[in-house]
Amino acid sequence: MKKRLLLILSAFFPTCLPGLSQGGATEKKPNVILIMADDLGYEMLGCYGNQANLTPNLDRLSASGMKFERCYSTPLCTPSRVQLMTGKYNHRNYTGFGLLDPKETTFGHMMRRQGYKTGITGKWQLYGNERQRQLAGGKTGTLPADAGFDEFCLWQVDTLGSRYKTPTVYTDNGNSVTLEGKYGPDVFNEFALSFIDKHRNEPFFLYYPMCLTHAPFEATPFSSDFSQSTREDPKYFDDMVRYMDHLIGNVVKRLTELRLLENTMIVFIGDNGTDKTITFEINGRKRKGEKGTTTDGGIHAPMLVSWKGRVTAGTTSGSLIDFTDFVPTLLQVSGARADAYSGLDGVSFYPLLLGERSKERKWVFCHYAPNWGNYQPKTFALDTRWKVYSTGEVFDLGADPDEKKPLSPEQLSRTDKKDVGRLRQVIKRMYQ
């Protein structure tokens, strides 16, 4: 009971968190591991209703903590990453596809200031190639060392190359190397495990934006033809999901071996919906991926949080979460002062992890201007029932989750119009 009371108090007085202990001794600040899958919608996880048994480790992670049913990203990789890392909506700081504005402060910078060792491994996609800089009017991106990360092992920094077989990897010596005979996801996973080992006696923040399960769809070590296959085929997607899950299991296993689970918050999310070429079945319905679209399948991200002894096992939250919320949450967990939150758009979900709903957000906003491919810009706000676009369309998500037919004003009751009006005001305020 005493421990529970202290945890609840820490939600409102975050600077107390790192010092919770008996006898006045200061405990080590909690570690944070943020894992993000690439192009993996919520519908691929068993804990969300997929029956293909692709994610046993993630399903166990869900059972050990809290599953969120309403976490929303943007529909595309880079915009989601910029929003996640800065705590700001994209209309404030998204300068071009494949770019992170070097003027931005990221959660890498912020966690380092709180005394954390910071590491990142997996996919970067924030420095940009020459073509991306041209499309952005000559604007430049950011290298990982300049984004607040002490150590890194990444794909797609200053050159592209492969992310899977014989990967091209950028390391913290500032060079890209091609690793013959290696499998990229294994290289990044080995870095993650090594980072945990190296910093197990000091607070660390590990950001793990995985390369899996993004196209090209290639054989994995779980595929029978891995050693000889060179072709791309969506048939390998399930193996890619299984292997991604296996790698996450490695992380949890290492934390368990080092007895770090009670002092480590593990967060798992996806950056946007599943690729459009992928067909799957969820809760008895066959569906296709909706990456790049602003419908539910494009923006509804999986989100699991596990923290032994802090987050009640087997719980589910229907509270709204968007990608601006992760920075203030990490700051609160780290024990940052309240003024560290200034200038951010997000709302900390740390109180939700403790069972407190008093500060949950009432709406989600999205400014989606991808600056890439044929994806069209859209702006919208939504709550647990309604979704309103800046162009005027209104959808009742409970009755029409796939947004097949917008409602006319005549179809809305007086109460409905008030709720819809509040979302229209959210959009208006964002651009003032």
C-alpha positions in Angstrom: 0.0 0.0 0.0 2.8 2.4 0.9 4.6 1.7 -2.4 1.4 2.3 -4.3 0.8 5.6 -2.6 4.3 6.8 -3.4 3.8 5.8 -7.1 0.6 7.7 -7.3 2.2 10.8 -5.7 5.0 10.5 -8.2 2.5 11.0 -11.1 1.8 14.5 -9.8 5.3 15.3 -8.4 7.6 13.7 -10.9 10.8 14.8 -9.4 10.0 12.5 -6.5 10.2 9.4 -8.7 13.9 8.8 -8.9 14.3 9.2 -5.1 11.6 6.7 -4.1 13.4 4.4 -1.6 13.5 3.3 2.0 15.8 4.8 4.6 16.4 8.0 2.5 18.8 6.4 0.0 18.4 7.5 -3.6 17.5 4.7 -6.1 18.8 4.6 -9.6 16.5 6.3 -12.0 14.3 3.9 -14.0 15.6 2.7 -17.3 13.5 3.3 -20.4 13.4 1.1 -23.6 11.2 2.4 -26.4 10.8 -0.2 -29.2 9.1 0.8 -32.5 8.3 -1.6 -35.3 8.3 -0.4 -38.8 5.0 -0.6 -40.8 3.3 -2.8 -38.3 -0.3 -2.0 -37.5 -2.0 -3.1 -34.3 -3.9 -5.9 -36.1 -0.8 -8.1 -36.5 -0.5 -8.8 -32.8 -2.3 -11.7 -31.1 -3.2 -9.5 -28.1 -5.3 -7.4 -30.5 -7.1 -10.3 -32.1 -4.8 -11.8 -34.8 -5.1 -15.6 -34.6 -1.9 -16.5 -36.6 0.3 -16.8 -33.5 2.9 -14.4 -34.9 3.8 -12.5 -31.7 4.1 -14.7 -28.6 6.7 -12.5 -27.0 4.7 -9.3 -27.5 1.5 -11.1 -26.3 3.4 -12.0 -23.1 4.6 -8.4 -22.8 1.0 -7.3 -23.1 -0.1 -9.7 -20.4 2.7 -8.4 -18.1 1.6 -4.8 -18.4 -0.9 -2.5 -20.1 -2.3 -2.7 -23.6 -3.5 0.6 -25.1 -6.5 0.4 -27.6 -6.4 4.0 -28.9 -2.8 5.0 -29.7 -2.5 7.1 -32.9 0.5 7.8 -35.1 0.7 9.6 -38.5 0.2 7.3 -41.5 3.9 7.5 -42.7 7.4 6.7 -41.3 9.3 10.0 -41.1 6.4 12.2 -39.9 5.7 9.8 -37.1 9.3 9.7 -36.0 9.7 13.5 -36.0 6.5 13.8 -33.9 7.5 11.0 -31.5 11.0 12.3 -30.9 10.1 16.0 -30.4 6.7 15.9 -28.7 5.4 18.4 -31.3 2.8 18.1 -34.1 4.2 18.0 -37.6 3.0 21.4 -38.8 5.4 22.9 -36.3 8.6 21.1 -37.3 8.3 18.6 -40.1 10.5 20.0 -42.9 10.6 17.2 -45.4 10.5 13.4 -45.9 13.6 11.7 -44.5 14.6 14.8 -42.5 14.7 15.9 -38.9 15.3 19.7 -38.5 18.7 20.0 -36.8 17.3 22.9 -34.7 14.9 20.5 -32.9 15.4 19.1 -29.4 14.7 15.4 -29.2 14.0 13.0 -26.4 17.7 12.0 -26.8 18.8 15.5 -25.7 16.2 15.6 -23.0 17.0 12.2 -21.4 20.7 12.9 -21.6 20.1 16.1 -19.6 18.3 14.0 -17.0 21.5 11.9 -16.5 20.7 9.0 -18.8 23.1 7.2 -21.2 21.3 7.4 -24.5 21.4 4.8 -27.3 19.6 4.2 -30.6 19.7 1.2 -32.9 17.8 0.2 -36.1 16.4 2.7 -38.6 17.3 6.4 -38.7 15.8 8.0 -41.9 16.3 11.5 -40.5 19.4 12.8 -42.2 18.2 12.7 -45.8 19.8 12.1 -49.2 20.6 14.8 -51.7 17.3 14.4 -53.5 15.3 14.7 -50.2 17.2 17.9 -49.3 16.4 19.3 -52.8 12.7 18.6 -52.4 12.8 20.3 -49.0 14.3 23.5 -50.5 17.8 22.8 -49.4 17.0 22.0 -45.8 19.2 19.5 -44.1 18.6 16.6 -41.7 20.2 15.5 -38.5 22.9 12.9 -37.7 22.3 10.7 -34.6 25.1 12.2 -32.6 23.6 15.7 -33.1 20.2 14.3 -32.0 21.3 13.5 -28.4 22.4 9.9 -28.7 25.7 8.8 -27.1 25.9 5.5 -28.9 24.3 4.2 -32.0 24.2 1.5 -34.7 21.8 2.4 -37.5 20.7 1.9 -41.0 19.8 4.7 -43.5 21.9 7.5 -42.1 24.3 9.0 -44.7 23.7 6.2 -47.3 21.0 3.7 -48.0 22.3 0.1 -48.7 20.4 -2.9 -47.4 18.7 -3.1 -44.0 18.4 -6.9 -44.1 21.0 -9.2 -45.7 24.5 -7.8 -45.9 23.4 -4.5 -44.2 24.9 -1.1 -44.5 25.4 0.1 -40.9 26.4 3.5 -39.5 28.1 3.3 -36.1 29.2 5.7 -33.4 32.6 6.1 -35.0 30.9 8.1 -37.7 31.3 5.7 -40.6 29.0 3.5 -42.7 30.2 -0.1 -43.2 28.7 -3.0 -45.2 28.7 -6.2 -43.2 29.0 -9.2 -45.5 27.2 -12.3 -44.4 25.3 -10.5 -41.6 21.6 -10.0 -41.2 20.8 -6.4 -40.3 18.0 -7.0 -37.6 20.5 -9.3 -35.8 23.2 -6.7 -35.9 20.8 -4.1 -34.4 19.5 -6.5 -31.8 23.1 -7.4 -30.7 23.8 -3.7 -30.2 20.7 -3.3 -28.1 21.7 -6.2 -25.9 25.3 -4.9 -25.6 24.0 -1.4 -24.7 21.9 -2.9 -21.9 24.8 -4.9 -20.6 27.2 -2.0 -20.7 24.9 0.4 -18.9 23.1 -1.9 -16.5 24.5 -0.1 -13.4 23.5 3.4 -14.6 20.2 4.8 -15.9 19.9 4.3 -19.7 17.4 5.2 -22.4 17.4 2.9 -25.4 15.4 3.9 -28.5 15.0 0.9 -30.8 13.2 1.8 -34.0 13.4 -1.6 -35.7 13.8 -2.1 -39.5 11.4 -5.0 -39.5 8.7 -5.3 -40.8 9.1 -2.7 -43.6 9.3 -3.8 -47.3 11.2 -5.3 -49.1 9.6 -8.5 -47.9 12.5 -10.9 -47.7 13.3 -14.2 -46.1 14.4 -14.1 -42.5 16.4 -16.7 -40.4 12.9 -18.2 -39.6 12.3 -18.9 -43.3 13.2 -22.3 -44.7 14.9 -20.8 -47.7 16.8 -18.0 -45.9 20.3 -18.9 -47.0 19.6 -19.1 -50.7 16.6 -16.7 -51.2 17.2 -13.4 -52.9 13.7 -12.5 -54.0 11.1 -10.3 -52.5 7.6 -11.7 -51.8 4.8 -10.7 -49.4 4.7 -14.3 -48.4 7.7 -13.6 -46.2 5.8 -11.0 -44.2 4.6 -13.4 -41.5 8.1 -14.6 -41.0 9.3 -11.0 -40.7 6.7 -10.4 -38.0 7.7 -13.6 -36.1 11.4 -12.6 -36.3 10.7 -9.1 -35.1 8.9 -10.6 -32.1 11.8 -13.0 -31.5 14.2 -10.1 -31.3 12.0 -8.3 -28.8 11.9 -11.5 -26.8 15.8 -11.3 -26.7 15.6 -7.9 -25.1 13.1 -9.0 -22.4 15.2 -12.1 -21.7 18.4 -10.0 -21.2 16.6 -7.7 -18.8 15.3 -10.7 -16.9 18.8 -12.2 -16.7 20.3 -8.9 -15.4 17.4 -8.5 -12.9 16.5 -5.1 -14.5 12.8 -5.7 -15.1 11.6 -3.9 -11.9 13.6 -0.8 -12.8 12.9 -0.7 -16.6 9.9 0.6 -18.4 9.5 -1.2 -21.7 7.3 0.5 -24.4 6.4 -1.1 -27.7 4.7 0.8 -30.6 4.4 0.7 -34.4 5.1 3.8 -36.5 2.0 3.5 -38.8 -0.3 1.0 -40.4 0.7 -2.2 -42.2 1.8 -2.1 -45.8 -1.1 -2.1 -48.3 0.1 -5.2 -50.1 -0.4 -7.3 -46.9 -3.6 -9.3 -46.3 -4.4 -10.6 -42.8 -7.3 -11.7 -40.6 -8.2 -10.1 -37.4 -11.2 -11.0 -35.2 -12.5 -13.2 -38.0 -12.4 -10.5 -40.7 -10.0 -10.4 -43.6 -8.4 -7.0 -44.1 -5.6 -5.3 -46.0 -3.0 -3.0 -44.7 -3.7 0.8 -44.8 -0.3 2.4 -44.5 -0.4 6.0 -45.9 -4.1 6.4 -45.3 -5.7 8.5 -42.6 -8.3 5.8 -41.9 -8.0 3.7 -38.7 -5.8 1.1 -40.3 -3.2 3.7 -41.3 -3.0 5.6 -38.0 -4.0 3.1 -35.2 -0.7 1.9 -33.7 -0.1 -1.0 -31.3 1.0 0.2 -27.9 2.1 -2.0 -25.0 3.8 -0.8 -21.7 5.4 -3.3 -19.3 7.0 -2.3 -16.0 7.2 -5.0 -13.4 5.9 -3.9 -10.1 4.7 -0.5 -11.4 2.2 -1.2 -14.2 -0.5 -3.6 -13.2 -0.3 -6.8 -15.3 -3.0 -7.7 -17.7 -4.6 -4.2 -17.9 -6.2 -2.5 -20.9 -6.6 1.2 -21.5 -9.1 2.8 -23.8 -7.6 6.3 -23.3 -6.5 8.3 -26.3 -2.8 8.5 -26.9 -0.9 10.2 -29.8 2.8 10.4 -30.7 3.3 13.8 -29.0 2.7 12.1 -25.7 5.8 10.1 -25.4 8.3 12.9 -24.8 6.4 14.3 -21.7 5.9 10.8 -20.4 9.6 10.0 -20.7 10.4 13.3 -19.0 8.1 12.6 -16.1 9.5 9.1 -15.7 13.0 10.5 -15.7 12.2 12.9 -12.8 12.4 16.1 -14.9 11.1 19.4 -13.5 7.7 20.5 -14.7 9.2 23.4 -16.8 10.9 20.8 -19.0 7.5 20.2 -20.6 7.1 23.8 -21.9 6.6 24.1 -25.6 5.4 20.5 -26.1 2.1 19.4 -27.5 1.8 16.1 -25.7 0.2 14.9 -22.5 2.1 12.5 -20.2 0.4 9.1 -20.0 2.5 8.2 -16.9 -0.5 8.7 -14.6 -2.5 6.3 -16.8 0.1 3.6 -16.2 -0.6 3.9 -12.4 -4.4 3.7 -12.9 -5.0 7.5 -12.7 -7.3 8.8 -15.5 -7.7 12.4 -14.3 -5.3 13.9 -16.8 -6.0 11.8 -19.9 -6.3 13.6 -23.2 -9.7 14.3 -24.8 -8.7 14.4 -28.4 -6.0 13.5 -31.0 -4.9 15.8 -33.7 -3.0 15.0 -36.9 -1.4 17.3 -39.5 -0.4 15.0 -42.3 1.6 16.6 -45.1 3.9 13.7 -46.0 6.0 15.5 -48.7 6.6 12.2 -50.3 5.1 10.0 -53.1 1.5 10.2 -54.0 0.2 10.6 -50.4 -2.1 13.5 -50.1 -2.1 16.0 -47.2 -4.9 15.8 -44.7 -5.7 17.3 -41.3 -8.1 15.9 -38.7 -9.0 15.7 -35.1 -10.7 12.8 -33.4 -12.0 11.6 -30.0 -13.4 8.3 -28.9 -16.4 8.6 -31.2 -16.0 11.4 -33.7 -13.5 12.3 -36.4 -13.5 15.6 -38.1 -11.4 16.7 -41.1 -10.3 20.3 -41.8 -12.1 20.0 -45.2 -15.4 19.5 -43.3 -16.1 15.7 -43.4 -17.5 14.2 -40.2 -17.5 10.5 -39.3 -19.0 8.6 -36.5 -16.2 6.1 -35.9 -18.5 3.8 -33.8 -20.9 3.3 -36.6 -18.5 3.8 -39.6 -14.9 2.9 -38.5 -13.8 2.6 -42.2 -15.1 6.1 -43.0 -17.2 5.0 -45.9 -19.7 7.9 -45.8 -19.4 11.3 -44.1 -22.4 12.6 -42.2 -24.4 15.6 -43.2 -25.2 18.4 -40.7 -28.9 17.2 -40.8 -27.8 13.8 -39.5 -26.3 15.2 -36.3 -28.2 15.9 -33.1 -27.7 19.0 -31.1 -25.3 17.1 -28.7 -23.5 15.6 -31.7 -22.9 19.1 -33.2 -21.4 20.3 -29.9 -19.0 17.4 -29.8 -18.1 17.9 -33.5 -17.7 21.6 -32.9 -15.2 21.0 -30.1 -13.0 19.0 -32.6 -13.3 21.8 -35.2 -12.0 24.2 -32.6 -9.1 21.9 -31.9 -8.1 22.2 -35.5 -8.6 25.9 -35.6 -6.5 26.5 -32.5 -3.6 24.5 -33.9 -2.9 27.0 -36.6 -3.3 30.2 -34.6 
